[in-house]
Amino acid sequence: MSRPDTSVDDDLIFLDEPDDGTPSPLPSLRPTWRILIVDDDADVHSATIFALSNLEMQQRPLEFLHAYSAREARERLAVEKDVAVILLDVVMEQGDSGLQLVRHIRENLGLSEARIILRTGQPGYAPEIDAIRDFDINDYKTKSELTRIKLYTTITSAIRSYEQIRAINASRRGLDRIVQASTELMSLHGFEQFASGVLRVAGDLLETRIDGLLCSTDRIGDAQAVLQVDAATGRFAATAGCDAEAVAGPYVFAALRDGLHARRNIYGNDFAILHFGRAGGRDFVAYLDTELSLDAIARQLLEVFSRNVAVGLDNVLLMSRLHNFAFYDPLTKLPNRTRLRELVDAVLVSPRRAEVTLALVDIDHFSETNDALGHKFGDSLLLGVAARLQTRLGDQLSIGRIAGDTFGVLGHSALVEPSVILSLFDEPFHIDGQDVQLSATAGLLRLDDYEGAGADALKDADIALKRAKLLQRSGHFYFSRNMGVDIRERVRTMHALRSALEDRELFVVYQPQIDLTTRRPVGAEALLRWRTKDGSFIPPDRFIPIAEYSGLIIEIGEQVMRDACLELVQLNALGFRDFTISINVSQVQFRHPRFLDTLHKVLAETGAPAGRVELEITESIAMEDPDALIRLLEQIKQTGVSIAIDDFGTGFSSLSYLQRLHADRLKIDRAFVTEITHSQRGSSIAEMVIQLGRNLGMSVIAEGVEDERQASILSALGCPLAQGYLFARPMTVDQLRTWMNNNGAR
C-alpha cells in the first residue's frame, strides 16, 4: 500500500506493518465500544488497530471485530450484538460489495443504530452525496485522507451519534412499554389481580424476570406496624398475605422501610424500591431485585411507572369499595341479595343448572330476640350465624345474606340439603358470654327446570319460605311453578297414599342383579310401585317424597322390607339359596330412632337369612352425621345384614369417611353407566368407582345397563355385577319366580 506524505503530528494509520501474529490484548471487563472492521486487506485491519489502540472514548475502551469479506461481515453481524461502528471498505469481492452490504445491514438485518463509515482506496468510485443519502452512512472517506487524528475524530463522532440514537430509541421503546404496561394494568379487575400485575408488568418494563414484593401498611409512622405482602413473584412467590419482615429478610425489609419513610423511589446497586404513595388508607411500596444497577433511562421509566401505579391503586381500591358496597353485606361481608341474584342468573344459563338448588334460610323469631336484647346483640347473633354457615358450608356452596335475618344458600342439590342446613342451628350460639338457642326455617327452589330469572328465583324461594313458616316452623318447603295446584295435589296424594297403604295398592317388584361373567342372577333389588284401583301407575318419584314428607314412609318402608324378606324365604325354599335381596332405605326411614328395632323385628318374624339381605342407602345419607351413622351401621352389620351405597359418585363423600363406613358394596349410578357410551368422558368415572371398590375390598354393581356394549365395557373394567333392562325389567313376585326357574342356578 502506498504511503502519502504527512507531517510528524499527523501520521497516517495505513502504514505497512508486518503481521507478527501477536494476539490482541485480552478484552476489558469494562463496557466497550464495539467496532467492526470490514476490509479484504489484512494490513488495513492491523493499521487501524495500531492507530486506535490504547485510546478511550468517553471513559470506555474500544473493542475490535474483524471481517475480511462482505459474506463474513454478514455472518458476524447476524450474531454479534451492540456493534457501534462499522468501518467498511467499499470495494471488496466485487465493485459494489460494500454498498450491497450496507443495504443488507439496514434492510435485512434491521440494524438501524450501528454507524457506518465507508472507506475506499479508489476515490470517485461511488458518488459521496448519493452514498450518504441512499444508504444511511455516517461518513465517507478515502483511505488516503484518513490520518490517525481524522480517523479518531470520525469514529468519535460516529460513536456519539450511535449513543444518541440508542438513547432516543431506548426512550421511545420505554415510553411504548409504559403505555402498554399502563393499559394492561388498567384492564385488571380487583386489587389482588392489580397487585400481582404491578410486579409482572414491572419485569416486562425492565425486560427481565423480577423477584419482587408489593407490600402495604396502614400505620406508616408506627415502627411496630406490620408490613403486609400483597403480591409476590420469583423467589418470594407464595408469600402473599404474610408479614414482610418474616419472609423478605433483613436486607430487603430494611430497603422497604427506607422507601416508605423516604416516600420516594430508591435505587441500589442490585435493587429498586418503588414508592406508590397512599391509597385506600394504606401506604404501598414495592421491592424489585434487578441484579444490576439500573441506568438513567430505566430509572426514568420506573419513575413514570410508579406514578401510573399510584393512580391505578387509587382507582382499583375505589372500585373494590364500590363493588363491596354494591354486592356485599356490610355487616357479615357475605354476598348480598344483588350478588346472590347474579350468581343465580349465572347458574340458570349454565349446564349445571340441573343439579343446583337455591335455599333461603330464615332465623325463627329473630325480631323478638333483637327487640329484647338490643340491636348490637342482634348484630352479633347474625355474625355468629353467618360465620357458622360460612364455616360449615362455604367451601362448597355460595352463602349470602339477602335480608335482615334471612340467608341464602346456593349450590349442588346434594349439598343444599334442608336437614343438613337446619341441623346447623341445633348447637347453641355463644354470644357475649351467653348461649343462645336458635332454630330456622328454609324455603328451597330447584333450578333444573326453572324458567324465570335470578330475581324471580329469589322471589319464588321466598314464597316457599313463607309456605314453610305457615306449615311448619323449623321445617322446610320446596317451591314449584304451580305451587297452589301442587299443594292441593300433594294433599290429595297424601290422603290417597294412606288409603293405598291400607288397600294394598302398594306392592313390590324385583329387578334381577346379574353376574357379568356367567350372566346368572345373584340377587334382585326390591322396588316399590303404586297401582291405583283404575289400573294407572303413580311414579315413585311423585309419591315417595310425599310419603317421606308426611312420615308415611316409616310404615311403607317396613312393609317393603317385610315383603322382600318373605320373598327371599320363598326363593330359598325353591332352591335359590345364593340369592340376595336389596332393599332401598329412605333418608327419613334411616333417621327414625326405631329403625334398628324394625329391622330386628322383620328378620325375626320372616325368618329371612340376614346374610342374604342388603340395605341400600344413598350417598347423601352416608354424608349425614358421620359418627352416628357409623355407629348405626356397625349395629346393623352385627345382625348379618350387608350395606350398599346407592347412586355412588353423585355426592361428595370423602374417601376416608367412606372407608370408615365399612360398607359392603358400591352401586355405580346409571348416569355414569350411560356415559360409558354416550359421553366424551366415557368410562372414566365408572372405572374410578370400580377401582375404588377393589381398593376398599368392596363389591361393585352397575345399575341401568341397557345394551351389550355397556356390559362388555363394564366387564372389561372389572365390574363383577350389573342390573338393567339388558338383563331384565322389574317384575312381580310371580314373574320373578318364573324368570328364576328359566334363568337361575340353584
C-alpha positions in Angstrom: 0.0 0.0 0.0 1.3 3.4 -0.8 2.1 5.9 1.9 1.2 9.5 1.4 3.2 12.4 2.8 2.2 13.7 6.2 3.6 15.8 9.0 5.0 14.3 12.1 1.9 15.3 14.1 -0.4 13.8 11.6 0.9 10.3 11.0 -1.1 8.1 8.7 -2.6 5.0 10.2 -2.3 2.9 7.0 1.4 2.0 7.4 2.8 -1.2 6.1 3.1 -3.1 9.4 4.3 -6.7 9.4 1.8 -9.2 10.9 3.9 -10.8 13.7 1.0 -13.0 14.8 0.8 -11.2 18.2 -2.6 -11.9 19.8 -4.8 -8.9 20.6 -4.9 -7.8 24.2 -7.4 -9.5 26.5 -10.8 -7.8 26.4 -11.5 -5.3 29.2 -14.1 -6.2 31.8 -15.5 -2.6 31.4 -18.2 -1.8 28.8 -16.6 -1.2 25.4 -17.4 0.4 22.1 -17.5 -2.4 19.6 -16.1 -1.6 16.2 -16.3 -4.0 13.2 -13.6 -3.6 10.6 -14.7 -5.0 7.2 -11.8 -5.0 4.6 -10.2 -7.6 2.4 -6.8 -6.2 3.1 -5.3 -7.6 6.4 -2.9 -4.7 6.6 -5.8 -2.3 6.9 -7.0 -4.2 9.9 -3.6 -4.1 11.5 -3.1 -0.4 10.7 -6.5 0.5 12.1 -5.9 -1.3 15.4 -2.4 0.2 15.6 -3.8 3.7 15.1 -6.6 3.4 17.7 -5.1 1.1 20.2 -5.0 2.2 23.9 -7.4 5.0 23.1 -10.6 5.6 25.1 -13.8 7.4 24.1 -16.0 8.7 27.0 -14.2 6.5 29.5 -14.8 3.3 27.5 -12.1 1.4 25.6 -12.6 0.2 22.0 -13.2 -3.5 21.1 -12.4 -4.6 17.6 -14.2 -7.2 15.5 -12.9 -8.3 12.1 -14.4 -9.5 8.8 -12.4 -9.9 5.6 -15.2 -10.1 3.1 -18.8 -9.0 2.8 -20.0 -12.5 3.3 -18.1 -12.9 6.5 -19.4 -9.5 7.7 -23.0 -10.6 7.1 -22.4 -13.8 9.2 -20.8 -11.8 12.0 -23.4 -9.1 12.2 -26.2 -11.8 12.3 -24.9 -12.9 15.7 -22.9 -10.0 17.2 -24.7 -7.6 19.5 -24.2 -3.9 20.2 -21.9 -3.1 17.3 -21.5 0.6 17.5 -19.4 1.4 14.4 -18.7 -0.4 11.1 -15.6 0.6 9.2 -16.4 -0.7 5.7 -14.3 -1.0 2.6 -16.5 -0.1 -0.4 -14.7 -2.3 -2.9 -14.0 -5.9 -1.9 -15.0 -9.2 -3.7 -16.9 -7.1 -6.3 -17.1 -3.4 -7.1 -20.3 -2.8 -5.1 -19.8 -5.4 -2.3 -19.5 -2.7 0.3 -22.6 -0.8 -0.7 -24.6 -4.0 -1.0 -23.5 -4.9 2.5 -24.8 -1.6 3.7 -28.2 -2.3 2.2 -28.2 -5.8 3.9 -27.3 -4.3 7.2 -30.1 -1.7 7.1 -32.9 -3.6 5.3 -32.4 -7.3 6.1 -30.7 -7.3 9.5 -32.6 -4.2 10.6 -29.6 -2.7 12.3 -30.5 1.0 12.2 -28.4 2.1 15.2 -25.0 1.0 14.1 -23.0 3.8 12.5 -21.3 3.0 9.2 -18.1 4.7 7.9 -17.3 3.9 4.3 -13.6 3.8 3.3 -12.3 3.4 -0.2 -8.9 3.3 -1.8 -10.4 4.4 -5.2 -11.6 8.0 -4.9 -14.5 8.8 -7.0 -15.7 5.2 -7.3 -19.0 5.9 -5.6 -20.7 9.4 -5.5 -20.2 10.7 -2.0 -23.6 12.5 -1.7 -25.6 9.7 -3.2 -24.0 7.1 -0.9 -24.6 9.1 2.2 -28.2 9.9 1.2 -29.2 6.5 0.0 -27.5 4.2 2.5 -27.7 6.0 5.9 -23.9 6.1 6.5 -22.1 8.3 9.0 -19.1 9.2 6.8 -17.5 8.5 3.5 -13.7 8.8 3.3 -10.9 7.8 1.1 -8.2 5.8 2.8 -5.6 8.3 1.8 -7.3 11.1 3.7 -7.9 9.1 6.9 -4.9 10.1 9.0 -4.8 8.9 12.6 -6.3 12.1 14.1 -9.0 12.2 11.4 -9.9 8.6 11.9 -10.1 9.1 15.6 -12.3 12.2 15.1 -14.5 10.3 12.6 -15.0 7.4 14.9 -15.6 9.6 17.9 -18.4 11.4 16.0 -19.9 8.1 14.9 -19.9 6.7 18.5 -21.6 9.9 19.8 -24.2 9.5 17.1 -24.7 5.9 17.9 -25.1 6.7 21.6 -27.6 9.4 20.9 -29.6 7.2 18.6 -29.6 4.4 21.2 -30.8 6.7 23.9 -33.6 8.0 21.7 -34.7 4.5 20.7 -34.5 3.3 24.2 -36.6 6.2 25.4 -39.1 5.6 22.7 -39.3 1.8 23.4 -39.5 2.6 27.1 -42.4 5.0 26.6 -44.1 2.4 24.4 -43.7 -0.1 27.2 -45.0 2.4 29.7 -48.2 2.9 27.7 -48.6 -0.8 27.2 -47.9 -1.5 30.9 -50.4 1.1 32.0 -53.1 -0.2 29.6 -52.5 -3.7 30.8 -52.8 -2.7 34.5 -55.9 -0.7 33.9 -57.6 -3.8 32.4 -57.1 -5.8 35.6 -60.1 -6.1 37.9 -59.8 -6.4 41.7 -56.9 -5.5 44.0 -55.3 -8.9 44.0 -55.0 -9.1 40.2 -53.8 -5.5 40.1 -51.1 -6.0 42.8 -49.8 -9.2 41.0 -49.9 -7.3 37.7 -47.7 -4.5 39.0 -44.8 -6.9 39.6 -45.3 -8.7 36.4 -45.5 -5.6 34.3 -42.5 -4.0 36.1 -40.5 -7.0 34.9 -41.8 -6.6 31.4 -40.8 -2.9 31.6 -37.2 -3.7 32.5 -37.2 -6.7 30.1 -36.2 -9.1 32.8 -37.7 -11.6 35.2 -38.3 -9.9 38.5 -38.1 -11.3 42.1 -40.3 -8.8 43.8 -42.6 -7.9 46.6 -45.5 -5.4 46.8 -46.3 -4.5 50.4 -48.5 -2.2 52.3 -49.2 -0.9 55.8 -51.9 1.2 57.4 -49.6 2.8 60.0 -46.7 4.5 58.3 -45.5 6.4 61.3 -45.5 3.3 63.7 -42.2 1.5 63.8 -44.0 -1.6 65.0 -46.6 -1.6 62.3 -46.9 -4.8 60.2 -45.8 -4.5 56.6 -48.0 -7.0 54.7 -47.1 -8.7 51.5 -49.9 -8.1 49.0 -48.3 -9.7 46.0 -45.0 -11.6 45.3 -43.1 -13.1 42.4 -39.9 -15.1 41.8 -38.2 -16.4 44.9 -40.8 -14.6 47.0 -43.7 -16.4 45.4 -46.4 -17.9 47.7 -45.7 -15.2 50.4 -48.8 -13.1 49.7 -50.7 -12.3 52.9 -47.6 -12.8 55.1 -45.7 -10.4 57.2 -42.9 -8.9 55.0 -40.4 -8.9 57.8 -40.8 -12.7 58.2 -40.4 -13.6 54.6 -38.2 -10.8 53.0 -35.1 -11.0 55.1 -33.4 -8.1 56.9 -31.8 -6.6 53.8 -34.9 -6.4 51.7 -37.1 -5.4 54.7 -34.8 -2.5 55.6 -34.9 -1.3 52.0 -38.7 -1.4 52.0 -38.9 0.6 55.2 -36.4 3.1 53.8 -38.7 3.6 50.8 -41.8 4.1 53.0 -40.1 6.6 55.2 -38.4 8.5 52.4 -41.7 8.4 50.4 -39.8 8.2 47.1 -38.1 5.6 44.9 -34.7 4.3 45.9 -32.2 2.7 43.5 -29.4 0.5 44.8 -26.7 -1.5 43.1 -28.9 -4.5 42.6 -32.4 -3.4 43.6 -35.1 -0.8 43.2 -37.6 0.4 45.8 -40.8 1.9 44.3 -43.0 4.0 46.5 -46.6 4.3 45.3 -47.9 6.6 48.0 -51.1 6.2 49.9 -54.4 4.7 48.6 -57.3 3.3 50.4 -55.9 4.2 53.8 -52.7 2.2 53.2 -49.1 3.1 52.1 -47.8 0.9 49.2 -44.2 0.1 48.4 -42.5 -2.5 46.2 -39.1 -4.2 46.1 -37.6 -5.3 42.8 -34.5 -7.4 42.6 -32.8 -6.0 39.5 -29.5 -7.9 40.0 -27.6 -5.0 38.4 -27.7 -1.2 38.8 -30.3 0.4 36.6 -29.2 3.0 34.0 -30.8 6.5 33.8 -33.4 5.5 31.2 -34.6 2.6 33.3 -34.9 4.8 36.4 -36.9 7.4 34.4 -39.2 4.7 33.2 -39.8 3.4 36.7 -40.5 6.9 38.0 -43.3 7.3 35.4 -44.4 3.7 36.1 -44.7 4.4 39.8 -46.9 7.5 39.3 -49.2 5.5 37.0 -49.4 2.6 39.5 -50.2 5.2 42.3 -53.2 6.4 40.2 -54.2 2.8 39.4 -54.1 1.8 43.0 -56.5 4.6 43.9 -58.8 3.6 41.1 -58.8 -0.1 41.8 -59.3 0.3 45.6 -62.1 2.8 45.0 -63.8 0.3 42.6 -63.3 -2.5 45.1 -65.0 -0.4 47.8 -67.9 0.5 45.4 -68.1 -3.2 44.4 -68.3 -4.3 48.0 -71.0 -1.7 48.8 -73.0 -2.8 45.8 -72.7 -6.6 46.1 -71.7 -7.5 49.7 -73.5 -7.1 53.1 -71.6 -4.5 55.2 -72.2 -6.4 58.5 -71.3 -10.0 57.6 -69.3 -9.4 54.4 -71.3 -12.1 52.7 -72.8 -11.6 49.2 -76.0 -9.6 49.4 -79.3 -10.1 47.5 -78.0 -8.4 44.4 -74.9 -10.6 44.3 -76.8 -13.7 45.0 -79.2 -12.8 42.2 -76.2 -12.6 39.8 -74.9 -16.0 41.0 -78.4 -17.5 40.3 -78.5 -15.8 36.9 -75.1 -17.4 36.0 -76.3 -20.8 37.1 -79.5 -20.6 35.1 -77.6 -20.1 31.8 -75.1 -22.9 32.6 -75.2 -26.6 32.0 -75.0 -27.3 35.8 -78.4 -25.8 36.5 -80.0 -29.3 36.6 -78.1 -30.1 39.8 -78.4 -26.8 41.6 -80.8 -25.7 44.4 -81.4 -22.3 46.0 -82.4 -22.2 49.6 -83.5 -19.3 51.8 -82.9 -19.8 55.5 -84.8 -17.6 57.9 -84.0 -17.4 61.7 -87.1 -18.2 63.7 -88.4 -15.4 66.0 -85.3 -13.2 65.4 -87.2 -10.0 65.7 -88.3 -10.8 69.2 -84.7 -11.6 70.2 -83.5 -8.4 68.6 -86.1 -6.3 70.4 -85.5 -8.0 73.7 -81.7 -8.0 73.8 -80.9 -5.0 71.6 -79.7 -4.4 68.0 -76.0 -4.7 69.0 -76.7 -8.2 70.4 -78.7 -9.0 67.3 -75.9 -8.0 65.0 -73.5 -10.2 67.0 -76.0 -13.0 66.6 -76.2 -12.5 62.9 -72.4 -12.6 62.7 -72.4 -15.8 64.6 -75.0 -17.4 62.2 -73.0 -16.1 59.1 -69.8 -17.5 60.5 -71.3 -20.9 61.1 -72.9 -21.1 57.7 -69.7 -20.0 56.0 -67.5 -22.4 58.0 -69.7 -25.4 57.6 -71.0 -24.9 54.1 -68.9 -22.1 52.4 -66.2 -24.4 50.9 -68.7 -26.0 48.5 -71.7 -23.6 48.5 -72.3 -19.9 48.0 -73.6 -18.3 51.2 -75.2 -14.8 51.2 -77.3 -12.5 53.4 -80.3 -11.3 51.5 -82.3 -9.6 54.2 -82.3 -8.8 57.9 -82.4 -12.3 59.3 -82.6 -14.3 56.0 -79.6 -16.1 54.5 -79.2 -17.6 51.0 -77.5 -20.9 50.2 -76.8 -21.8 46.6 -75.1 -24.9 45.2 -75.3 -28.6 44.3 -78.6 -30.1 45.3 -76.9 -33.0 47.2 -75.3 -30.4 49.5 -78.2 -27.9 49.7 -80.0 -30.4 51.9 -82.5 -28.8 54.2 -82.0 -31.3 57.1 -78.2 -30.6 57.0 -78.7 -26.8 56.8 -81.3 -26.7 59.6 -79.3 -29.0 61.8 -76.6 -26.3 61.9 -78.9 -24.5 64.4 -79.1 -27.4 66.8 -75.9 -26.3 68.6 -76.4 -23.0 70.6 -74.6 -19.8 69.5 -72.2 -18.3 72.1 -72.8 -14.6 72.0 -71.4 -12.1 74.6 -70.8 -14.8 77.2 -74.2 -16.5 76.9 -75.6 -19.4 74.9 -78.5 -18.6 72.6 -80.5 -21.4 71.1 -81.9 -20.7 67.6 -83.9 -22.6 65.0 -84.5 -21.8 61.4 -87.0 -22.4 58.5 -86.0 -23.0 54.9 -87.6 -22.4 51.5 -86.0 -24.2 48.6 -86.1 -23.9 44.8 -84.6 -26.4 42.4 -83.2 -24.7 39.3 -83.3 -27.7 37.0 -86.5 -26.8 35.1 -86.9 -23.2 36.4 -88.0 -20.8 33.7 -87.5 -17.4 35.4 -84.5 -15.2 36.0 -82.4 -14.8 39.2 -84.7 -12.1 40.7 -87.7 -14.4 40.1 -85.9 -17.3 41.6 -85.3 -15.4 44.8 -88.9 -14.3 45.0 -90.2 -17.8 44.5 -87.8 -19.3 47.0 -89.1 -16.6 49.4 -92.7 -17.9 48.6 -91.5 -21.4 49.6 -90.0 -20.0 52.7 -93.3 -18.3 53.7 -95.1 -21.5 53.0 -92.7 -23.4 55.2 -93.3 -20.9 58.0 -97.0 -21.3 57.6 -97.0 -25.0 57.6 -94.2 -25.9 60.0 -91.7 -23.6 61.7 -88.2 -25.1 61.8 -89.1 -27.1 58.7 -88.6 -26.6 55.0 -90.6 -26.4 51.8 -89.7 -26.7 48.1 -91.2 -24.3 45.5 -93.0 -25.5 42.4 -94.3 -23.4 39.5 -97.9 -24.2 40.2 -97.5 -24.1 44.0 -101.2 -23.7 44.7 -102.1 -26.5 42.4 -99.2 -28.6 43.6 -100.1 -28.2 47.3 -103.7 -29.3 46.6 -102.3 -32.2 44.6 -99.9 -33.2 47.4 -102.7 -33.2 49.9 -104.8 -35.3 47.7 -101.9 -37.7 47.0 -101.1 -37.9 50.7 -104.7 -39.0 51.5 -104.7 -41.4 48.6 -101.4 -42.8 49.7 -102.8 -43.6 53.1 -105.7 -45.4 51.5 -103.3 -47.2 49.1 -101.3 -48.5 52.0 -104.4 -49.8 53.7 -105.9 -51.3 50.5 -102.6 -52.9 49.4 -102.3 -50.8 46.2 -98.6 -50.5 47.0 -96.6 -53.5 46.1 -93.0 -54.6 45.5 -91.4 -55.5 42.2 -87.9 -57.0 41.7 -85.2 -56.3 39.2 -82.6 -59.1 39.0 -78.9 -58.5 39.5 -76.6 -60.4 37.2 -73.0 -61.8 37.4 -71.5 -60.3 34.3 -69.2 -63.2 33.7 -71.7 -66.1 34.0 -74.8 -64.0 33.2 -76.6 -65.8 36.0 -78.7 -64.0 38.7 -77.2 -63.4 42.1 -79.9 -61.2 43.6 -82.6 -58.7 43.0 -83.4 -55.1 44.0 -86.8 -54.6 45.7 -88.6 -51.6 44.2 -91.9 -50.0 45.4 -94.7 -49.4 43.0 -98.2 -47.9 43.3 -101.1 -49.1 41.0 -104.4 -47.3 41.7 -107.8 -49.0 41.5 -108.3 -47.9 38.0 -105.1 -49.6 36.9 -102.9 -46.5 36.4 -99.5 -46.2 38.0 -98.2 -43.3 40.1 -94.5 -42.8 39.5 -92.3 -43.4 42.6 -90.6 -40.0 42.3 -94.0 -38.5 42.7 -95.3 -40.4 45.7 -92.2 -41.3 47.7 -91.3 -37.6 48.5 -94.9 -37.2 49.8 -94.5 -40.4 51.8 -91.3 -39.0 53.3 -92.7 -35.6 54.0 -95.9 -37.0 55.7 -94.0 -39.6 57.6 -95.9 -42.5 55.9 -92.6 -43.7 54.6 -91.9 -45.3 58.0 -94.9 -47.6 57.7 -94.4 -48.1 54.0 -90.7 -48.9 54.4 -91.4 -51.5 57.0 -94.0 -53.2 54.7 -91.5 -53.2 51.8 -88.8 -54.7 54.0 -91.2 -57.4 55.2 -92.4 -58.3 51.7 -88.9 -58.5 50.4 -87.7 -60.8 53.2 -90.7 -63.1 52.7 -89.9 -63.4 49.0 -86.3 -64.2 49.9 -87.6 -67.0 52.1 -89.8 -68.3 49.3 -86.9 -68.3 46.8 -84.7 -70.1 49.3 -87.4 -72.8 49.6 -87.4 -73.1 45.8 -83.6 -73.9 46.0 -82.2 -70.4 45.2 -80.0 -70.2 48.3 -77.2 -68.0 47.0 -79.6 -65.1 46.2 -79.6 -61.6 47.8 -82.4 -59.2 48.1 -81.5 -55.5 48.1 -83.9 -53.1 49.9 -83.8 -49.3 49.5 -84.0 -47.4 52.7 -85.1 -43.7 52.5 -83.4 -40.9 54.4 -86.4 -40.4 56.7 -86.6 -44.1 57.4 -83.0 -44.4 58.2 -83.0 -41.5 60.6 -86.0 -42.9 62.5 -85.0 -43.8 66.1 -86.7 -47.2 65.9 -85.3 -48.3 62.5 -82.9 -50.8 64.0 -85.7 -52.3 66.1 -87.9 -52.6 62.9 -85.0 -54.5 61.2 -84.6 -56.9 64.0 -88.4 -57.5 64.2 -88.8 -58.1 60.4 -85.8 -60.6 60.3 -87.2 -62.5 63.3 -90.8 -62.6 62.1 -90.0 -63.6 58.5 -87.1 -65.9 59.2 -85.1 -64.4 56.3 -81.4 -65.2 56.4 -79.8 -61.9 57.4 -76.6 -62.7 55.3 -78.8 -62.5 52.2 -80.4 -59.2 53.0 -78.8 -56.0 51.8 -79.9 -52.4 52.7 -79.2 -49.7 50.1 -78.6 -46.2 51.4 -77.9 -43.2 49.2 -74.6 -41.4 49.3 -76.4 -38.3 50.7 -77.5 -40.4 53.8 -73.9 -41.6 54.1 -72.7 -38.0 54.4 -75.0 -37.1 57.3 -73.8 -37.1 60.9 -70.9 -39.4 60.3 -70.2 -40.6 63.8 -73.9 -41.5 64.4 -74.2 -43.2 61.1 -71.0 -45.3 61.6 -72.4 -46.5 65.0 -75.7 -47.4 63.4 -74.1 -49.3 60.5 -72.0 -51.3 62.9 -75.1 -52.3 64.8 -76.9 -53.2 61.5 -73.9 -55.3 60.4 -73.9 -57.2 63.7 -77.3 -58.7 62.5 -75.5 -60.1 59.4 -77.2 -57.7 57.0 -74.9 -56.0 54.4 -74.8 -52.4 53.3 -74.7 -50.9 49.8 -74.1 -47.3 48.9 -76.6 -46.4 46.2 -76.0 -43.9 43.4 -72.4 -43.7 44.3 -70.5 -40.8 42.6 -73.4 -38.3 42.6 -72.4 -36.9 46.0 -69.2 -35.6 47.6 -68.5 -38.1 50.3 -64.9 -38.2 51.5 -62.9 -41.3 50.7 -61.5 -41.6 54.2 -65.1 -41.4 55.6 -66.3 -44.0 53.1 -63.6 -46.3 54.3 -64.8 -45.9 57.9 -68.4 -46.9 57.0 -67.3 -50.4 56.2 -70.0 -50.8 53.6 -70.0 -54.0 51.5 -71.0 -52.7 48.1 -70.9 -49.6 45.8 -73.6 -49.1 43.2 -72.4 -47.2 40.1 -75.2 -44.7 39.3 -77.0 -45.2 36.0 -75.9 -41.8 34.8 -72.2 -42.9 34.8 -73.1 -46.2 33.1 -74.8 -44.2 30.3 -71.7 -42.0 30.0 -69.7 -45.1 29.0 -71.1 -45.0 25.5 -72.7 -41.5 25.3 -70.2 -39.1 26.8 -66.7 -37.8 26.0 -65.7 -38.8 29.5 -66.5 -42.4 28.6 -65.8 -44.9 31.3 -63.6 -42.7 33.5 -66.0 -42.3 36.5 -67.2 -45.9 36.3 -63.6 -47.1 36.1 -62.7 -44.9 39.1 -65.6 -46.4 41.2 -64.7 -50.0 40.3 -61.0 -49.4 41.2 -62.1 -47.6 44.4 -64.3 -50.6 45.4 -61.5 -53.0 44.7 -59.0 -51.0 46.8 -61.5 -50.8 49.7 -62.4 -54.5 49.5 -66.0 -53.7 48.4 -68.1 -55.4 45.7 -69.3 -53.1 42.9 -72.6 -53.3 40.9 -73.6 -51.1 38.0 -77.2 -50.2 37.5 -79.0 -49.0 34.4 -77.2 -51.3 31.9 -79.2 -51.2 28.7 -77.0 -52.7 26.0 -74.3 -55.3 25.4 -71.6 -52.7 24.7 -72.1 -51.2 28.2 -72.0 -54.7 29.7 -68.8 -55.6 27.8 -67.0 -52.4 28.8 -68.0 -52.8 32.5 -66.9 -56.4 32.5 -63.5 -55.4 30.9 -63.1 -52.8 33.6 -63.5 -55.4 36.3 -67.1 -54.7 37.4 -68.5 -58.1 38.6 -72.2 -57.4 38.8 -74.9 -55.4 36.9 -78.6 -54.8 36.6 -80.7 -53.1 34.0 -83.1 -53.6 31.1 -80.5 -55.6 29.1 -81.0 -58.5 31.5 -84.5 -58.0 33.0 -87.0 -55.3 33.8 -88.5 -55.1 37.3 -91.1 -57.9 37.7 -93.7 -59.0 40.1 -93.3 -61.9 42.6 -94.8 -64.5 40.3 -92.8 -63.2 37.3 -89.6 -63.3 39.3 -90.1 -67.0 40.3 -90.8 -68.0 36.7 -87.8 -66.0 35.5 -85.6 -67.6 38.1 -86.7 -71.0 37.1 -85.8 -70.2 33.5 -82.6 -68.3 34.1 -81.4 -69.0 37.7 -78.9 -71.6 39.0 -79.9 -73.4 42.2 
